[in-house]
Amino acid sequence: NIALRDGAASEFKDVIIDEFHYYSDRERGVAWQTPLLTMANATFLLMSATMGRTEFFRDVVQNLTQRDTVIVASSQRPVPLDFEYSTERLVHTVEGLAEEGKTPIYVVHFTQLKSAE
């Protein structure tokens, strides 16, 4: 909302965007795209553990901000990433994972509507 309302005039000069691989998501990507397009005075830290080649984004951000941009990459993952898809009720899935000692748990829903159900 700040990016849309204030754009380059925003008081925020540093923007950290996690899960940046959602940038190209048809439904949710706009939330990641808008700050880049409107907050040209900000310094961005774009993070994703699942992106491949990132040179495109480096070049776009550098062009938008007219500042030097670097890629910091590593193939090491300090925290293991496990995932599973389940049609079971969320409360049962979370309880089961907690009982197995698989916490903390990060839950992702495909849409906001599904997360509210």
CORCORZI-V12245 format. One record per pair of residues at least 12 apart in sequence whose C-alpha atoms are under 10 Angstrom apart, sorted by the first residue. I is the first residue (numbers start at 1). J is the second residue. Records with the same first field share a line. If there is no record, write none. Layout:
I=J / J
//
This chain:
1=31 / 34 / 35
2=34 / 35 / 38 / 39
3=31 / 33 / 34 / 35 / 36 / 37 / 38 / 39
4=34 / 35 / 37 / 38 / 39
5=38
6=38 / 39
7=34 / 35 / 36 / 37 / 38 / 39 / 40 / 41 / 42
8=35 / 36 / 37 / 38 / 39 / 40 / 41 / 42
9=38 / 39 / 40 / 41 / 42
10=38 / 39 / 40 / 41 / 42
11=39 / 41 / 42
12=39 / 41 / 42 / 43
13=39 / 40 / 41 / 42 / 43 / 44
14=39 / 41 / 42 / 43 / 44 / 45
15=35 / 36 / 39 / 42 / 43 / 44 / 45 / 46
16=42 / 43 / 44 / 45 / 46 / 47
17=31 / 32 / 35 / 36 / 44 / 45 / 46 / 47 / 48
18=32 / 45 / 46 / 47 / 48 / 49
19=32 / 46 / 47 / 48 / 49 / 50 / 51
20=32 / 33 / 45 / 46 / 47 / 48 / 49 / 50 / 51
21=46 / 47 / 48 / 49 / 50 / 51 / 52
22=48 / 51
27=110 / 111
28=110 / 111 / 112
32=46
36=60 / 61 / 64 / 65
37=60 / 61 / 64 / 65
38=64
39=64 / 65
40=61 / 62 / 63 / 64 / 65 / 66 / 67
41=64 / 65 / 66 / 67
42=65
43=61 / 65 / 67 / 69
44=61 / 65 / 69
45=70 / 71 / 72
46=58 / 71 / 72
47=72 / 73
48=73
49=73 / 74 / 75 / 76 / 77 / 81
51=73
52=73
54=71 / 72 / 73
55=70 / 71
57=69 / 71
58=70 / 71
82=102
83=106 / 107
85=108
90=107 / 115 / 117
94=106 / 107
//
